[in-house]
């Protein structure tokens, strides 16, 4: 019995020593939480995807621009603690270059920059939201046997850079489509990616490592506290794009309101020569047309007809020229509403060139330029007054002749 107790005591002591040595020889990095371990069975190495959501009017084309994203880390080997939701996570900053766990490329290690590009397409019309994506990949070479990477939780930061030079685009802090918050400080909210790494076999580390989970979060107003998030970034190309309206009016007593009047229309984008605009007529049965930045199109309008050019931003220059109809007796004039600045170098009754002045605050603003053709034919007036003396002489002469004729007849009788 005593021998059994001594043997048991030696075994327990050996276990305690082993545990002590293991505790001090193990790397001081965060271990997987229970929730991460539970998710391990469902996790795969499939790419995680950044999604750009772009809201717009259904009558506008996508802007010809791109949105830039950057992965970053810090040269900091300390162990940190953060609460994500209700779970406390101990983590370290991940490596960079060949030691980066994540990358925007599945072939290039440590590719920390990527762009999501949009350009005008026929498929844009009718849609109120467009999407673009960029994938994030795991560097599986770091998980192979013999790697210097050790189990733990590694954090990376993903940031979207703001391109303020492209007019008409608004940035939001969150991807919340119900109540988005406008960016006030010139930056979009960062996301944090936590990569959970563990041994494939905890009893045999030579088998290599595996990624068991990836958590996405963003910061809150409380330091050290984050909430789970996604990799969606949202912009809108809506409130700062407008409809330019051209309306035809025909007046005058000889104005033909069924006559079509021809216009040459063009728009020059302030942001990209590849910008495209949708031109929609208010007349039933007329098909819309498209205008590319810098090109001209000819359209016709009758009395009270109008056309709307969608997708115009504040600094885009719109040019309208009506054909000369003076030979048909028409006088042409135009009048832009108060939203426009007339940029015409030489003011002409036929050509308007201008852009929106100031930044309109009215959502879904529609700005108008009215073209009026007037044709009046003067009808002679004062006919009785001007010719009355002559008419009186004719009447007197006629009366005298009739009297002379009557007297002559009487004498003959």
C-alpha positions in Angstrom: 0.0 0.0 0.0 2.8 2.4 0.9 4.6 1.5 -2.3 1.5 2.3 -4.3 1.2 5.7 -2.6 4.9 6.4 -3.3 4.4 5.5 -6.9 1.4 7.7 -7.2 3.1 10.6 -5.5 6.1 10.3 -8.0 3.7 10.3 -10.9 1.9 13.4 -9.7 5.2 15.2 -9.1 6.3 14.3 -12.6 3.1 15.7 -14.1 3.5 18.9 -12.1 7.1 19.4 -13.2 6.1 18.7 -16.8 3.3 21.2 -16.6 5.6 23.8 -15.0 8.2 23.3 -17.7 5.6 23.4 -20.5 4.1 26.6 -19.1 7.4 28.4 -19.2 8.6 27.0 -22.5 5.4 27.7 -24.4 5.2 30.9 -26.4 3.5 33.7 -24.5 0.7 34.2 -27.1 -3.0 34.0 -26.8 -4.6 30.6 -27.0 -7.9 29.9 -28.7 -11.0 30.7 -26.8 -13.7 28.0 -26.4 -15.9 29.8 -28.9 -13.1 29.8 -31.5 -12.5 26.1 -30.9 -16.2 25.4 -31.4 -16.1 27.2 -34.8 -13.0 25.4 -35.9 -14.9 22.5 -37.4 -16.8 24.9 -39.7 -14.0 27.1 -40.8 -12.3 26.7 -44.2 -9.5 28.5 -46.0 -11.9 30.1 -48.4 -11.1 33.8 -49.1 -12.8 36.4 -47.0 -14.3 39.1 -49.1 -14.4 42.9 -48.8 -17.6 44.2 -50.4 -18.1 47.7 -51.6 -21.8 48.8 -51.7 -22.6 51.8 -53.9 -26.1 53.3 -53.7 -27.3 55.4 -56.7 -30.3 56.5 -58.6 -31.8 53.9 -61.0 -31.3 56.4 -63.9 -27.6 57.0 -63.3 -24.5 55.1 -64.4 -21.7 54.0 -62.1 -19.0 56.5 -61.6 -15.7 55.8 -63.3 -13.6 55.5 -60.2 -12.1 53.0 -57.7 -12.1 52.6 -53.9 -8.7 51.8 -52.3 -8.2 49.5 -49.3 -5.1 48.8 -47.2 -4.2 46.0 -44.7 -1.9 47.2 -42.0 -0.1 45.8 -38.9 2.2 47.3 -36.3 5.7 46.5 -35.2 4.5 45.5 -31.7 5.2 42.1 -30.2 3.3 42.7 -27.0 0.2 40.7 -26.0 -3.0 42.7 -25.9 -6.5 42.1 -24.7 -9.7 43.2 -26.3 -13.4 42.5 -25.7 -15.3 41.6 -28.8 -18.9 41.5 -27.9 -18.9 39.7 -24.7 -15.8 37.6 -25.4 -12.3 38.6 -24.2 -9.6 37.9 -26.7 -5.8 38.0 -26.2 -4.0 38.8 -29.4 -0.8 40.0 -31.0 -0.2 42.0 -34.2 0.3 39.8 -37.2 3.4 39.8 -39.3 4.0 41.5 -42.6 5.7 40.6 -45.9 6.4 36.9 -46.2 5.3 36.6 -42.5 1.9 38.1 -43.2 -1.0 35.7 -42.4 -3.4 37.5 -44.8 -3.0 39.1 -48.2 -5.0 40.6 -51.0 -3.5 38.0 -53.3 -3.4 34.2 -53.2 -0.1 34.2 -55.0 1.7 37.3 -53.7 2.5 37.2 -50.0 2.0 40.4 -48.0 0.0 42.2 -50.7 -1.5 44.8 -48.4 -3.3 47.1 -50.9 -6.2 46.5 -53.2 -8.8 48.5 -55.2 -12.4 47.9 -56.1 -13.1 49.6 -59.4 -16.4 50.7 -61.0 -17.1 52.0 -64.5 -20.3 52.9 -66.4 -22.1 49.8 -67.8 -25.4 49.2 -69.5 -26.3 46.9 -66.6 -26.2 49.9 -64.2 -29.6 51.4 -65.4 -32.5 50.2 -63.3 -30.3 49.3 -60.3 -30.2 51.3 -57.1 -27.2 49.6 -55.7 -24.0 48.3 -57.3 -21.4 45.9 -55.6 -17.7 45.3 -56.1 -15.5 42.9 -54.2 -11.9 42.2 -53.2 -10.8 38.9 -51.6 -8.5 38.4 -48.6 -6.5 35.2 -48.6 -4.6 33.2 -45.9 -0.9 32.6 -46.4 -1.0 28.8 -45.9 2.8 28.5 -46.2 3.0 29.9 -42.6 0.9 26.9 -41.4 3.2 24.2 -42.8 5.4 22.0 -40.6 8.6 23.8 -39.7 7.1 27.3 -39.7 8.2 29.8 -37.1 4.6 30.8 -36.5 3.2 29.7 -33.2 -0.5 29.2 -32.0 -2.3 32.4 -31.1 -4.6 35.1 -32.2 -3.2 37.6 -34.7 -4.8 41.0 -35.6 -4.7 43.1 -38.7 -6.4 46.4 -39.5 -8.2 47.1 -42.8 -8.8 50.7 -43.8 -10.5 52.4 -46.8 -8.8 55.4 -48.2 -11.1 58.3 -49.2 -10.9 59.7 -52.7 -12.2 63.2 -52.3 -11.3 64.2 -55.8 -14.2 62.3 -57.4 -17.3 64.4 -57.3 -20.7 63.1 -56.3 -19.6 60.3 -53.9 -20.4 60.3 -50.2 -18.6 58.2 -47.7 -20.2 56.5 -44.7 -18.8 55.2 -41.4 -20.8 52.0 -41.4 -22.5 49.7 -43.9 -25.9 50.3 -42.2 -28.3 50.9 -45.1 -31.1 52.1 -42.7 -29.4 54.9 -40.9 -25.9 55.5 -42.2 -23.7 57.9 -40.4 -21.7 60.4 -42.5 -18.0 60.6 -42.2 -17.0 63.8 -40.4 -13.3 63.5 -40.0 -12.3 62.4 -43.5 -11.7 58.7 -42.6 -13.9 55.7 -42.8 -14.3 53.3 -39.9 -11.5 50.7 -39.7 -12.2 47.0 -39.4 -10.0 44.5 -37.5 -9.4 41.0 -38.6 -8.5 38.5 -36.0 -6.9 35.2 -37.3 -7.0 32.3 -34.9 -4.2 29.8 -35.3 -3.8 26.4 -33.5 -1.8 23.2 -33.8 -3.4 20.6 -36.1 -2.5 18.0 -33.4 -1.8 19.4 -29.9 0.2 16.3 -29.1 2.4 16.6 -32.2 3.4 20.1 -33.1 5.5 18.8 -36.1 2.2 18.3 -38.0 1.9 22.1 -38.5 -0.8 24.6 -37.8 -4.3 25.4 -38.9 -6.5 28.5 -39.0 -9.6 27.8 -37.0 -11.5 31.1 -37.2 -11.4 34.6 -38.5 -13.4 37.3 -36.6 -14.2 40.7 -38.0 -14.9 43.7 -35.7 -14.8 47.4 -35.4 -14.0 49.8 -32.5 -16.6 51.4 -30.3 -16.4 54.6 -28.2 -15.1 52.5 -25.3 -11.4 51.7 -25.6 -10.6 48.0 -25.7 -14.2 47.1 -26.5 -15.2 46.1 -30.1 -18.3 44.7 -31.7 -18.5 42.0 -34.4 -18.8 43.5 -37.9 -18.5 42.5 -41.5 -16.3 43.5 -44.4 -18.9 45.7 -46.1 -18.1 49.3 -46.9 -20.8 51.5 -48.2 -20.8 54.7 -50.3 -23.6 56.5 -52.1 -23.7 58.2 -55.5 -27.1 59.7 -55.0 -27.6 62.9 -53.0 -24.8 64.7 -54.9 -25.9 63.7 -58.4 -28.7 65.6 -60.1 -31.1 65.7 -63.0 -30.5 68.5 -65.5 -33.8 69.4 -67.2 -34.2 71.0 -70.6 -37.7 72.2 -71.4 -39.1 73.6 -74.7 -41.8 76.3 -74.8 -43.4 77.7 -78.0 -45.3 80.9 -77.8 -46.8 83.6 -80.1 -49.8 83.8 -82.3 -47.9 82.0 -85.1 -45.9 79.6 -83.0 -46.3 76.1 -84.2 -46.6 73.9 -81.0 -46.4 70.7 -83.0 -43.0 71.7 -84.6 -39.9 69.8 -83.4 -37.0 72.0 -82.5 -33.4 70.6 -82.7 -30.8 70.9 -79.9 -27.2 69.8 -79.6 -26.5 68.6 -76.1 -23.2 67.8 -74.3 -21.8 67.2 -70.8 -18.2 67.5 -69.7 -17.5 65.6 -66.5 -15.4 67.3 -63.8 -14.0 63.9 -62.7 -13.5 61.5 -65.6 -13.6 61.5 -69.4 -15.3 58.1 -69.2 -18.3 59.4 -67.3 -21.6 58.5 -68.9 -25.0 60.2 -68.6 -28.5 58.9 -69.2 -30.8 61.1 -71.2 -34.6 60.5 -70.6 -37.5 62.1 -72.5 -40.8 62.9 -70.8 -42.6 61.9 -74.0 -44.2 58.5 -73.9 -42.7 56.1 -76.4 -39.3 57.9 -76.8 -36.3 55.7 -76.0 -33.6 57.1 -73.7 -30.2 57.9 -75.1 -26.7 58.0 -73.6 -24.1 60.7 -73.7 -20.5 60.1 -72.8 -18.5 63.0 -71.3 -17.3 65.4 -74.0 -19.5 64.0 -76.8 -22.5 65.7 -78.4 -25.9 64.4 -79.2 -28.7 65.9 -81.2 -32.3 65.8 -79.8 -35.6 67.4 -80.8 -38.3 68.8 -78.5 -41.8 70.1 -79.2 -43.8 72.5 -77.1 -43.9 71.5 -73.4 -41.6 68.5 -74.0 -38.5 68.1 -71.8 -35.5 65.9 -71.4 -33.6 65.0 -68.3 -29.8 64.3 -68.2 -29.2 62.1 -65.1 -25.9 61.9 -63.2 -24.8 65.5 -63.4 -22.6 66.6 -60.5 -22.0 70.2 -59.3 -18.9 71.0 -61.5 -20.0 69.1 -64.6 -20.4 71.6 -67.5 -23.6 71.2 -69.5 -23.8 72.8 -73.0 -27.1 73.3 -74.9 -27.4 74.8 -78.4 -30.6 75.2 -80.3 -30.7 75.5 -84.0 -31.3 78.9 -85.6 -35.0 79.3 -86.5 -35.1 83.0 -87.3 -35.7 82.0 -90.9 -39.0 80.5 -89.8 -39.9 83.7 -87.9 -38.9 82.5 -84.4 -37.1 84.5 -81.8 -35.1 82.2 -79.4 -34.3 82.8 -75.7 -33.4 80.7 -72.7 -33.6 81.1 -69.0 -31.7 78.9 -66.4 -33.2 78.6 -63.0 -31.4 79.9 -59.9 -29.4 76.7 -59.4 -27.2 77.4 -62.5 -24.2 79.6 -63.3 -24.1 80.7 -66.9 -20.5 80.1 -68.1 -21.1 81.1 -71.7 -18.1 83.2 -72.9 -20.4 85.2 -75.3 -24.0 85.2 -74.3 -26.1 83.9 -77.2 -29.8 83.4 -77.5 -29.1 79.9 -78.8 -26.3 78.5 -76.6 -26.3 77.9 -72.8 -23.1 76.6 -71.1 -23.1 76.3 -67.4 -22.8 74.3 -64.2 -24.6 74.1 -60.8 -23.5 76.9 -58.5 -22.7 76.1 -54.9 -23.4 72.7 -53.4 -27.2 72.2 -53.4 -28.5 70.8 -50.2 -31.8 69.7 -51.7 -31.9 65.9 -52.0 -32.7 64.7 -55.5 -32.4 68.3 -56.9 -33.8 68.8 -60.4 -32.4 71.9 -62.2 -34.1 73.5 -65.2 -33.1 75.5 -68.3 -36.1 76.7 -70.3 -35.8 77.4 -74.0 -38.6 79.6 -75.5 -39.3 80.1 -79.2 -41.7 83.0 -80.0 -43.3 83.7 -83.4 -45.7 86.6 -83.7 -47.2 87.9 -87.0 -48.4 91.5 -86.8 -52.0 92.0 -88.0 -52.6 95.6 -89.5 -54.7 97.8 -87.3 -56.5 101.2 -87.7 -58.0 100.2 -91.1 -61.2 102.3 -90.7 -59.4 105.4 -89.4 -56.7 105.5 -92.0 -58.9 104.8 -95.0 -62.2 106.5 -93.9 -61.6 109.8 -95.9 -61.0 107.9 -99.1 -64.1 105.7 -98.4 -66.2 108.8 -97.9 -65.1 110.3 -101.2 -66.0 107.0 -102.9 -69.4 107.1 -101.3 -70.0 110.7 -102.3 -68.8 110.1 -105.9 -71.0 107.0 -106.0 -74.0 109.0 -104.7 -73.4 111.8 -107.2 -73.2 109.4 -110.1 -76.4 107.6 -109.0 -78.2 111.0 -108.9 -77.0 112.1 -112.3 -78.1 108.8 -113.7 -81.5 109.1 -112.2 -82.1 112.6 -113.6 -81.0 111.6 -117.0 -83.4 108.7 -117.0 -86.2 111.1 -116.0 -85.6 113.5 -118.8 -85.6 110.8 -121.4 -89.0 109.8 -120.2 
